[in-house]
Amino acid sequence: MTFEYMDQLEQAILEIRGDSHVGAVVITKSGQGRVLAQEILVKKLLVEFEGSRRSIVDLTEIITVVGKQ
């Protein structure tokens, strides 16, 4: 990961560590999706992308949190 994304990563981690982000829209390396569930202890999110594709995403893959629906 390049230095230019560190601020965004740190912000995303701070936001996800806060209140539950189930329902939040996030931008990941794989695209934009909605958080369906989170596992805080292992720092993973279950994200649903377009086409109902679901994937377990590590926090390091989160580029930014767009908002909560």
N, C-alpha and C positions, 0 to 999 in steps of 0.2 A: 504494500500500500504506500502510496506516495504521500509526502508531507502535506500537500495541498488539501487532502481530504481529512486530515486529523481533526480539525475543528468540527467538521460535520459529524464525524464518527463520535467524538466525545459528547456532542450535543445529543445525538440520538441515544447513546447509552444512558446519559443522565435522564432523558425523558422516559425511556423504557423502564428504568429502575424506579421511577416515581410511581404514580398511580397506574392501575391496570390500563394497558393500551389495547385491550381487546376491542376491535372495531376501528382502530386507527388505520389510516391509509399511510403506507410507507413506500419509499422508493428504495429498491435493492439493486444489486448487480444484475438480477434477472428481470427487472422491470418494476412496475407499480403493482401493489397488491394491498389487500385488507387483512389485518391481523385477526385471526380466529381464536388463537389461544397462545399462552406464553408459559414457558418453563424458566422461571427466574434463576433457579439454582444452577442450571446448565447453560444459561444464557442463549436460549433458543426460542424462536417464534414459529407458530404455524401460520403461514401466509397463504391466502387464496389469491391467485393471479387470474387474469382474463381466461375465459374458457373453462372456468371452474377447476383449473389446475391448482392443486395444493402442494406446498413444499415446506419442509422444516428448514428454517433459515437461521444461521448463526448471527449474533448481534454484529459481528464484524462485517457482515454483508449489507447492513443497513446504511444507506447513504444519507437519508433524511426522513423525518416524520412529517408528512404533509398536513395531517389534521385528523380529527376524530369525527366519525359519522354518527 
